[in-house]
Amino acid sequence: MARVCQLTGKKAVGGNMVSHSNHKTKRAFDVNLQRKRFFVPETGEWLTLRVSTSALKNINKNGIFACVKSARENGFLPKAKVKAAQAAAK
């Protein structure tokens, strides 16, 4: 599984590791991902997601339902779970 946040789409970026002598070699800056379980009260279901710590701050600010909805609109979450969420929202 790729190290990509399921809500924001953040992934590793490249950069340089710089030594004391200013010698540069390539390295990757990985995303700080956490595996978390969230209860979505609007649908009554539990979701297990791999999210970045910045996405956790967005969830605290906006709520899990709004974050999951925007992630599905942006294509970061799989489409298989969309049908269950839409059926429960109606």
N, C-alpha and C positions, 0 to 999 in steps of 0.2 A: 504494500500500500504506500502510495506517495505521501510525503510529508507536506500535505496541503490542508489548510483550514477549510472546513466544510461550510462555514458561514460567510467568510470574507474572501476566500480564494487565495489568501496569502501563501506564498511558497518561498523556498530558499532563493537567495540572490547571491551573486558572485562578488568577490572582492579580492583584495590583496592582503597577505600576511606580511607585515613589514618587520624585518629584523633590526637589531641595534645598529648594524652597519648599513641600514636602509636598503637591504636586498629584498626584493619583492617576489613572492610566490603566490600562486592562486589558491584561494580557499572559498568555502561556502559559508554564508551566514544563514543558519537554519532558523526556522520559525519555532517559537516556544509553544508547542502543541500540548494540550491536555485532553485526556479522554474523560468526558463528563456525561452524566445522565441528567436529563431535564424532564420535568413534568410539564406538559402543555395543558393548562386547565380548559382552554377553549375546545380542545379535541378529546381530552380525557386520556391521553396516551403518554407513555414515556418514550423519550428519544435519547439514544446514546450517540454522541457526536464527538469528533476530534476537532477541537476549536483552539484558536490561538488565545493568548491571555488578553489581547486587545479586544477580541470578540466577546470574551467574558464581561469586559467593561461595557460593551455595547448592549449585552443582554441585561445587565443590571440597570442600564439607563432606559432602554426602550422596551424591554420585555422579550421573552423567548418567542412568542407567537409572531411579533412583528419582525424579528430577526430571521426566523425560519421562512416567513413569507417572502422577504426580500431576497434571501439566499436562493429560494426556488425560482423566483423571477429572473435572477441573474444566472441561473444554471449551475449553481455550486452544489446543490443537493440532488440526489437521484430522483427521477420522475416516478419511480414505483411508489414512493410514499405520498405523492401528491394526491392521488385518488382518495386515499383514506382521509386525508386532511380536508379535502373539498367536501366529501360526503358528510363528515362530522360538522362542518361549518354551516351546512344548509339547514 
